[in-house]
Amino acid sequence: MKFDTLQQGISFYESYARVSGFDTYLYSTKKRKYDGKISLKYCVCNKEGFRETPRLQSNCKKKRPITRIGCNARIALKLINDQDNYIIFSFHEGHTHPLTTPNSAHHTKQSRNLTLAHKKYIMDNSRVNIGDTKSYRLIKEHVGGYQNMAASVTDFKYFQRDIRKHIRGKDAQMLIENFKRKQEMCSFFFFKYEVDDKNHLIRVFWADAIGRKNYASFGDVVSFDTTFSMNEYCMVFAPFTGVDNSKTCITFAAALLYREDIESFVWLFEAFRDAMSACDPTCIITDQDPAMKITIERVFDSSRTRHRLCMWHIMKKVPEKVGLTLAQNEDFMSEFCNCVWSKHTEPEEFDELWSSILEKYDLMNNTWLQHMF
């Protein structure tokens, strides 16, 4: 049998292997000395030979099964001297192991092929933090079972690994280029970034057209939170959020910060004011970060913007500040929550209720509670 190219002969044997139910890999090669052209090429069963050094060390994290059992199935393709064609020089058909059944043939390497649709699906899912394993299970449901996948979960993991390797060291630049493209498509998209002396991205801020429009309508009260951490990049995700007239949370803008210090917050709040046409909110709600307090007083107009602390962050600290005994007292926690969370309590009623709770549970000298109110 004659083949026009070496690859054509290899593809022929791989197709034969796929139908028969085994995998192949390329083995030894011989080249002509005077021109370096391949004169003989072996393609063998993937269970050919034996593993030279079995991995039996106790410190191995994962034991790899022994799959090579000395199978002799192979094909040899030889170059015709006076032509550029290849012929089958030798062929050994017999195997020393059972072949794959038709029901499990989709697991063989020859039958697996990560298509463009698979790759796009993985990339789309990665944008919403869905990993490769979960993506594999989801797409299995779409196609009707593992037998219709034409790829394995390992193929999905390898593709995700290749993506990370490709963007490593270029991810920050890709982010900025993406923002520039968005700004070209929509002039109302606003972004600002800053790098250090080593050209590393240390802070970036962005606000799209919808966020800026929502701020113009519902930007009286803004919540700013930096409790979202990005583990991979050691940066803090800091969104500016609010509530619309349907009591739905909306995002005005967002940022990534390398440090939570006064310099970073000054830069961020000034970028926020630039994006929102220097229109300060009536109230801004944050946690108890002292750097935020100093920055808000410095950047925003104090006669217009009031700084308030987030109740969720305050209530989260209550068990620590009042002690373990009171934190486990259901009556105290119930009375305390009813006092601070009630929407219908008048200021005078709140003062009386607050004082009675502190006196009842001997908290009049609690420094933290006195500081909070």
C-alpha positions as CSV (number, residue, x, y, z in Angstrom):
1,M,0.0,0.0,0.0
2,K,1.5,3.4,-1.0
3,F,1.0,6.8,0.7
4,D,1.9,10.2,-0.7
5,T,3.2,11.5,2.6
6,L,4.3,10.1,5.9
7,Q,1.5,11.8,7.7
8,Q,-1.0,10.2,5.4
9,G,0.3,6.8,6.4
10,I,0.2,7.6,10.1
11,S,-3.4,8.9,9.8
12,F,-4.3,5.7,8.1
13,Y,-3.0,3.6,11.0
14,E,-4.7,5.8,13.5
15,S,-8.0,5.4,11.7
16,Y,-7.5,1.7,11.7
17,A,-6.7,1.8,15.5
18,R,-9.9,3.9,16.2
19,V,-12.1,1.3,14.5
20,S,-10.3,-1.7,16.0
21,G,-10.4,-0.3,19.6
22,F,-6.8,0.7,20.6
23,D,-4.6,3.7,20.9
24,T,-1.3,4.4,19.1
25,Y,1.8,6.5,19.5
26,L,4.7,7.3,17.3
27,Y,7.8,5.2,18.1
28,S,11.4,5.1,16.7
29,T,12.5,7.0,13.6
30,K,15.3,6.5,11.1
31,K,16.6,9.2,8.8
32,R,18.9,9.2,5.7
33,K,22.3,10.6,6.5
34,Y,22.8,12.7,3.3
35,D,19.5,14.7,3.4
36,G,18.0,14.0,6.9
37,K,14.7,12.7,5.4
38,I,12.8,10.1,7.4
39,S,13.4,6.7,5.8
40,L,11.6,4.5,8.3
41,K,8.9,5.3,10.9
42,Y,7.2,3.0,13.4
43,C,3.7,3.6,14.8
44,V,2.9,1.2,17.7
45,C,0.1,0.3,20.1
46,N,0.1,2.4,23.2
47,K,0.6,-0.7,25.4
48,E,3.9,-1.5,23.6
49,G,6.9,-2.3,25.8
50,F,7.2,-2.0,29.6
51,R,7.7,0.8,32.0
52,E,11.4,1.0,32.8
53,T,11.1,2.4,36.4
54,P,7.7,1.7,38.1
55,R,6.7,4.6,40.3
56,L,6.4,2.8,43.6
57,Q,8.0,5.4,45.8
58,S,6.0,6.2,48.9
59,N,6.3,10.0,48.4
60,C,4.3,9.9,45.1
61,K,1.1,11.9,45.5
62,K,-0.7,9.9,42.9
63,K,0.2,6.3,41.7
64,R,0.0,5.9,38.0
65,P,-1.3,2.6,36.8
66,I,0.9,0.4,34.7
67,T,-0.6,0.4,31.2
68,R,2.3,-0.8,29.0
69,I,2.3,-4.6,28.9
70,G,4.5,-5.5,26.0
71,C,2.0,-5.4,23.1
72,N,3.7,-6.1,19.7
73,A,1.0,-4.5,17.4
74,R,2.7,-2.0,15.1
75,I,3.2,-0.7,11.6
76,A,6.4,0.4,9.8
77,L,6.3,3.0,7.0
78,K,9.3,3.0,4.7
79,L,10.4,5.7,2.2
80,I,10.7,4.6,-1.4
81,N,14.2,5.6,-2.4
82,D,13.5,6.9,-5.9
83,Q,10.2,8.6,-4.9
84,D,8.8,10.7,-2.1
85,N,6.1,8.1,-1.3
86,Y,5.9,5.7,1.7
87,I,4.9,2.1,1.8
88,I,3.9,-0.3,4.5
89,F,7.2,-2.1,5.3
90,S,5.9,-4.3,8.1
91,F,2.6,-4.8,9.9
92,H,1.9,-6.8,13.1
93,E,-1.8,-7.2,13.8
94,G,-1.9,-9.3,17.0
95,H,-2.4,-7.7,20.5
96,T,-1.6,-9.1,23.9
97,H,-4.5,-7.4,25.6
98,P,-8.3,-7.1,25.1
99,L,-9.4,-4.4,22.7
100,T,-11.8,-1.6,23.5
101,T,-15.5,-2.5,23.1
102,P,-17.7,-0.3,20.9
103,N,-19.5,1.0,24.0
104,S,-16.3,2.3,25.5
105,A,-14.5,3.3,22.3
106,H,-15.2,7.0,22.9
107,H,-12.6,6.8,25.7
108,T,-9.7,6.0,23.4
109,K,-7.3,8.8,22.3
110,Q,-8.1,8.3,18.7
111,S,-11.8,8.9,19.3
112,R,-11.3,12.0,21.4
113,N,-11.1,15.4,19.8
114,L,-11.7,18.7,21.6
115,T,-13.7,20.6,19.0
116,L,-14.1,24.4,18.6
117,A,-17.5,24.2,20.3
118,H,-16.0,22.5,23.3
119,K,-13.3,25.2,23.6
120,K,-15.7,28.0,23.3
121,Y,-18.0,26.4,25.9
122,I,-15.0,26.1,28.4
123,M,-14.0,29.7,27.8
124,D,-17.5,31.0,28.2
125,N,-18.0,29.1,31.5
126,S,-14.6,30.3,32.8
127,R,-15.8,33.9,32.5
128,V,-18.5,33.1,35.1
129,N,-16.2,31.0,37.3
130,I,-17.3,27.6,36.2
131,G,-14.4,25.2,36.2
132,D,-13.4,22.6,33.6
133,T,-14.8,19.6,35.5
134,K,-18.2,21.2,36.0
135,S,-18.2,22.3,32.4
136,Y,-17.6,18.7,31.3
137,R,-20.6,17.5,33.3
138,L,-22.8,20.3,32.0
139,I,-22.0,19.7,28.3
140,K,-22.5,16.0,28.9
141,E,-26.1,16.8,29.7
142,H,-26.5,18.9,26.5
143,V,-25.2,16.1,24.2
144,G,-27.0,13.3,25.8
145,G,-24.3,11.3,27.6
146,Y,-20.5,10.7,27.8
147,Q,-20.6,8.5,24.7
148,N,-21.4,11.6,22.6
149,M,-18.8,13.8,24.2
150,A,-15.8,13.0,21.9
151,A,-13.6,14.3,24.6
152,S,-12.6,13.5,28.2
153,V,-12.5,15.6,31.4
154,T,-8.7,15.4,31.1
155,D,-8.9,17.1,27.7
156,F,-11.0,19.8,29.3
157,K,-8.4,20.3,32.1
158,Y,-5.5,20.4,29.6
159,F,-7.2,23.0,27.5
160,Q,-7.8,25.2,30.6
161,R,-4.2,24.7,31.6
162,D,-3.0,25.8,28.1
163,I,-5.2,28.9,28.3
164,R,-3.6,29.9,31.7
165,K,-0.2,29.3,30.3
166,H,-0.9,31.4,27.3
167,I,-2.1,34.4,29.2
168,R,0.4,34.2,32.1
169,G,2.3,37.4,32.3
170,K,-0.1,39.1,29.8
171,D,-3.3,39.0,31.7
172,A,-3.2,42.6,32.9
173,Q,-2.4,43.9,29.4
174,M,-5.3,41.8,28.0
175,L,-7.6,43.4,30.5
176,I,-6.6,47.0,29.6
177,E,-6.8,46.2,25.8
178,N,-10.3,44.8,26.4
179,F,-11.3,48.1,28.2
180,K,-9.9,50.1,25.3
181,R,-12.0,48.1,22.8
182,K,-15.1,48.7,24.9
183,Q,-14.4,52.4,25.0
184,E,-14.0,52.4,21.2
185,M,-17.3,50.8,20.8
186,C,-19.1,52.9,23.5
187,S,-17.6,56.4,24.3
188,F,-19.6,56.3,27.6
189,F,-17.4,53.5,28.9
190,F,-15.0,54.9,31.5
191,F,-11.9,53.3,32.8
192,K,-8.7,54.4,34.5
193,Y,-5.7,52.4,35.7
194,E,-2.2,52.8,37.2
195,V,1.0,50.8,37.2
196,D,4.0,50.8,39.5
197,D,7.7,51.4,38.6
198,K,7.9,47.7,37.4
199,N,5.0,48.1,35.1
200,H,2.7,46.0,37.2
201,L,-1.0,46.8,37.4
202,I,-1.7,48.0,40.9
203,R,-5.2,49.5,40.5
204,V,-7.9,49.7,37.9
205,F,-11.3,51.3,37.9
206,W,-14.1,51.0,35.3
207,A,-17.8,52.0,34.8
208,D,-19.9,51.2,31.8
209,A,-22.7,53.3,30.3
210,I,-25.5,51.5,32.2
211,G,-23.7,51.9,35.5
212,R,-23.2,55.7,34.9
213,K,-26.8,56.1,33.9
214,N,-28.0,54.2,37.0
215,Y,-25.9,56.4,39.2
216,A,-27.5,59.5,37.7
217,S,-30.9,58.2,38.6
218,F,-30.2,56.2,41.9
219,G,-26.9,57.5,43.1
220,D,-28.1,59.2,46.3
221,V,-26.8,56.3,48.4
222,V,-23.7,54.3,47.5
223,S,-22.4,51.3,49.2
224,F,-18.6,50.6,48.8
225,D,-17.3,47.3,49.9
226,T,-13.8,45.8,49.7
227,T,-14.4,42.5,51.4
228,F,-14.1,40.6,48.1
229,S,-10.6,39.2,47.7
230,M,-9.0,37.8,44.5
231,N,-6.9,34.9,45.6
232,E,-5.0,34.3,42.4
233,Y,-3.8,37.9,42.0
234,C,-3.8,39.1,45.6
235,M,-6.0,42.1,44.6
236,V,-9.2,43.3,46.2
237,F,-12.4,43.6,44.2
238,A,-14.2,46.8,45.2
239,P,-17.7,47.4,43.7
240,F,-19.8,50.6,44.1
241,T,-23.4,49.5,44.5
242,G,-26.8,51.0,45.1
243,V,-30.5,50.2,45.1
244,D,-33.0,51.2,42.4
245,N,-36.7,52.0,42.8
246,S,-37.6,48.3,42.7
247,K,-35.3,47.6,45.6
248,T,-32.9,45.7,43.3
249,C,-29.2,45.9,43.9
250,I,-27.4,47.6,41.0
251,T,-23.7,48.2,40.3
252,F,-22.5,51.7,39.4
253,A,-18.8,50.9,39.0
254,A,-16.0,48.5,40.2
255,A,-12.3,48.4,40.8
256,L,-9.4,46.2,41.5
257,L,-6.9,47.3,44.2
258,Y,-3.5,45.9,45.2
259,R,-3.5,47.8,48.5
260,E,-6.1,49.1,50.8
261,D,-4.4,52.3,51.9
262,I,-5.2,56.0,51.8
263,E,-3.3,56.6,48.6
264,S,-5.2,53.8,46.8
265,F,-8.6,55.0,48.1
266,V,-7.9,58.6,47.2
267,W,-7.0,57.6,43.6
268,L,-10.1,55.4,43.5
269,F,-12.7,57.9,44.8
270,E,-11.3,60.6,42.5
271,A,-11.7,58.2,39.5
272,F,-15.2,57.5,40.7
273,R,-16.0,61.3,40.8
274,D,-14.5,61.7,37.3
275,A,-16.7,59.0,35.9
276,M,-19.8,60.4,37.6
277,S,-19.2,64.0,36.4
278,A,-18.1,65.1,39.9
279,C,-21.6,64.4,41.3
280,D,-21.1,63.3,45.0
281,P,-23.6,60.9,46.6
282,T,-25.7,62.1,49.5
283,C,-24.6,59.1,51.6
284,I,-21.8,56.6,51.2
285,I,-21.8,53.4,53.3
286,T,-18.5,51.5,54.0
287,D,-17.1,49.2,56.6
288,Q,-15.0,50.5,59.6
289,D,-11.7,50.9,57.7
290,P,-10.0,54.0,59.1
291,A,-8.3,54.6,55.7
292,M,-11.7,54.9,54.1
293,K,-12.9,57.4,56.7
294,I,-9.9,59.7,56.1
295,T,-10.2,59.4,52.3
296,I,-13.9,60.1,52.2
297,E,-13.4,63.3,54.3
298,R,-10.6,64.4,51.9
299,V,-12.2,63.6,48.5
300,F,-16.0,64.2,48.9
301,D,-17.7,67.4,49.9
302,S,-18.6,67.0,53.6
303,S,-21.5,69.4,53.3
304,R,-23.2,67.1,50.8
305,T,-21.9,63.6,51.5
306,R,-22.4,61.8,54.8
307,H,-20.3,58.8,55.7
308,R,-22.2,55.9,57.4
309,L,-21.0,52.5,58.5
310,C,-22.4,49.2,57.2
311,M,-24.7,47.5,59.7
312,W,-23.7,44.1,58.4
313,H,-20.1,44.6,59.3
314,I,-21.0,46.0,62.7
315,M,-23.3,43.2,63.6
316,K,-20.7,40.6,62.5
317,K,-18.4,42.0,65.2
318,V,-20.9,41.9,68.0
319,P,-20.2,38.3,69.3
320,E,-16.5,39.2,69.5
321,K,-17.0,42.5,71.3
322,V,-19.6,41.4,73.9
323,G,-18.0,38.1,74.8
324,L,-18.8,34.4,74.2
325,T,-21.3,34.2,77.1
326,L,-23.6,36.9,75.8
327,A,-23.0,35.9,72.2
328,Q,-24.6,32.5,73.0
329,N,-27.4,34.1,75.0
330,E,-30.4,33.9,72.7
331,D,-32.5,36.4,74.7
332,F,-29.7,39.1,74.4
333,M,-29.1,38.5,70.7
334,S,-32.9,38.7,70.0
335,E,-33.3,41.9,72.0
336,F,-30.2,43.5,70.5
337,C,-31.2,42.6,66.9
338,N,-34.8,43.9,67.4
339,C,-33.3,47.1,68.7
340,V,-30.9,47.9,65.9
341,W,-32.9,46.4,63.0
342,S,-36.4,47.7,63.7
343,K,-37.6,50.1,60.9
344,H,-40.4,51.5,63.0
345,T,-38.5,52.6,66.2
346,E,-38.5,56.4,66.7
347,P,-35.2,58.0,67.8
348,E,-36.4,58.6,71.4
349,E,-37.6,55.0,71.7
350,F,-34.3,53.7,70.3
351,D,-32.3,55.7,72.9
352,E,-34.4,54.2,75.7
353,L,-34.3,50.7,74.4
354,W,-30.5,50.8,73.8
355,S,-29.8,52.1,77.3
356,S,-32.0,49.5,78.8
357,I,-30.3,46.6,77.0
358,L,-26.8,47.9,78.1
359,E,-27.9,48.2,81.7
360,K,-29.7,44.9,81.7
361,Y,-26.7,42.9,80.5
362,D,-24.1,45.0,82.3
363,L,-22.6,46.6,79.1
364,M,-22.5,50.2,80.2
365,N,-18.7,50.2,80.3
366,N,-18.2,48.4,77.0
367,T,-15.9,50.7,75.1
368,W,-16.8,49.4,71.6
369,L,-20.6,49.8,72.2
370,Q,-20.1,53.3,73.6
371,H,-18.0,54.1,70.5
372,M,-20.7,52.8,68.1
373,F,-23.4,54.9,69.8
